Amino acid sequence: MNKEWFMPEGLSEKEAKIEALRCLSCKNPRCETGCPTHMRIRDFIKEIKKDNLEGAYDIINSCSDLPYICSIVCPHEKQCVGHCVLGIQGKPIHCGSLERYVVEHVNKPIAKENNSNKRVAIIGAGPAGISCAKELLKAGCSVEIFEATSYFGGVLAYGIPSYRLDNSRVKRIEEELNSLGAVIHYNQHLKEKEILELKKAFDAVFISIGLTKSKKLHIPNEDITGVYDALEYLKSVNLDIKFGEGSRPKFKGTVIVIGAGNVAMDAARCAIRDGAKVLVVYRRSRLEAPATKHEIQEAEDEGVIFQFLNAPVEVLGKTKVKGLRVEEMELGEPDASGRRRPVGTGRFCEISCNTIISAIGQDPEDIYDVGSLKTDYKYLVCDDLETNIKGIYAGGDIVLGAKIVVEAMDCGRRVAKKILNN
C-alpha cells in the first residue's frame, strides 16, 4: 500500500511513444469536445508521433496556461479520456498522461508581445487569476496580483495534497509569471471597498478569489471538538508537507469523512496516510458521487471504506466526538443537479469514531462591505464575466460556483481576452 506523500512518476519516453501511436487521429476528435479548453489533443499527439516535442509543447501552451497542473489534476475520465472513441470498446488514449510527458520534457521561454499598455489588478493567485495574468502579461500588460495568503497558487498550493500535485509545478508557474514581469503582493486580504479603490488606479480589475469557506452540515453538535472542516484540514496538511510550516493534526482511530467529491477524497487519503481507519459516508450512491471512479478506486486501494446511501443526522458526543448517527437513504427522482435525490427511509444507525471531517462543498467568503457589487448569496453576478461596475470583472468559483481547475483556468483566459478587447 502506497502511503507516501509524493506523486507517481509520469510516462517514460518509450511508454509515451507507444501510447501516442495508438491514437487514431480522428477527423472529428471527440476527445477535444470533452475538454473545457478544447485542447488540440489530436494535433499535439501527432507531434509526439513525429518526435517533435517542442511542436507538441507549443500546441499545448496555445490552449492551456496550466498544462503542468491540468495534465495531472483534471478528471480526465470525465473529459478527454472519457470521450475517446477507443474507449467505446477498449482502452482509451491517456491524453492527460501524454500532455504531462510533453511539458515535463520541454521548457521554453514564453514569448511576450508589447501590443497593450493596460494596467490590470488581479485579486487572487489561484487558477483563474494565474491564467488571466499570464494571458495579459504575454500581451504586454502591466499586471499586479493581490493574494490573501502567503502562498502562490491558491487551491493549487494548499488545497491539493502533494501526492497528487507536487508544489514544484506551482513554483514553475510562479517563476513564469515573474519572468513576464508580474508583481505579486501577498497577505492582501482585500474587501469590496479596497477593490473599488484599486479600480481608480488600474484600467481593469479581475476578482478571482474562489470559494474559501466550507458548507455547514446543519446537524446537532457539528461544532464540538473532533469535527474538522475539510478545507482547513487540507490546508494544514499541505502547509506542513509542502512548505514545512505549521503542524497538521495526525488522526488515529476511526475517521469519518462526510461527502464524496474531490475534497472528500483528498481528505480521506491524507488521513489514511497518517494511519487512521477512514470511512467515507455519502448520502447518495457510488454512481452519483462527484469524485471520479478513478479517485474512488484509488482511495479504496489505499484502504478507505465507503458507506453509500447514508446521510449524517447528528454528531454523537457532548464535548468531543464519539460517533455519527446516520439515516439510511433511498434514491428518488433527479433533483436540480441531475442526480437522483436521496430520500430518508426512517432507518438509523450509529457509527463510532474519533474524528469527523466535513467535505460537503464550499461557499464564498463575505467580502462585501460596501454593497456596490451585485451579488447573489455572496456569489458575484456578472454579465459575460463583467460585474455591474464597468471595468471590474469576475470569474472562477466566485461566479460559477465550485468547479474544477481547468474550468477556472478557462474562465481566466476568457476574462483576459475581454480586457484586451475593451
Order of alpha helices (4+ residues) and beta strands (2+ residues): alpha-alpha-alpha-alpha-alpha-alpha-alpha-beta-alpha-beta-alpha-alpha-beta-alpha-beta-beta-beta-alpha-beta-alpha-beta-alpha-beta-beta-beta-beta-beta-beta-beta-beta-beta-alpha-alpha
